[in-house]
């Protein structure tokens, strides 16, 4: 059988990577997960062992994260043989979008759908799936860990809240206006964002400490010392039932780990810590 030159070179490159144990480039493919739910499937271009990480973005962001930090993390994981799925939450996952129509309940449903999609992919091992969340994505992750404690072998959160999520969200600018009038528009710093009453109502009864206590797997919390959210590390470590459970504070880093400031190494340090965690626990 004749193999075309390009295919032959690709096959030889993959074989070379396997022989000399050199990380290979990753393939990043857009995927449809469910109705109106899409994402990107990052896979190592070489031998894999079924390890996979589901990545959940923060509020009013998208699957690549601020400064493409989540995408860069996915690339780094792929270089170490770990596949990943980044998703765009419905009603939210678009950097240019200013009207947010998601709720915490739709975020939970999207995460559950994405997990199901991962399990249907060839080569994925159900016992070697992890999850990574950022900010509100971290809260989404922790709630899913509590609802489905056997799904994920390991989890990591960036800039996570802790404890009573309803109390935190109802204290955010515009929340009371939305509850009263049905809608509010606030300047979030990087864009004006419109949210609705249903968004804030969807956090009713959500206690992240209670949810995390139901999860028996490995858990890592990474935060910046200059985050606008209260430091959650002690609270999360107290709630975490699984082992290992670890918390890292990056000194001088803000909520987005200064990703837009090339003078700092906080974002690079974040990816390094996250990569090492999943390599060790997944």
Secondary structure, DSSP 8 states (H G I E B T S, - for coil): ----HHHHHHHHHHHHHHHHT----EEEEEEEEETTEEEEEEEESS---S-EEEEE--TT--TT-GGGHHHHHHHHHHTTT-EEEEEE-TTT--TT--B----HHHHHHHHHHHHHHHHTSTT--GGGEEEEEETHHHHHHHHHHHH-TTT-SEEEEES---SBHHHHHHTSTTHHHHHHHSEEEEE-SSSEEEEEHHHHHTTTT-BHHHHHTT--SEEEEEEETT-SS---HHHHHHH--SSSEEEEEETT--TTTTTT-TT--HHHHHHHHHHHHHHHH-
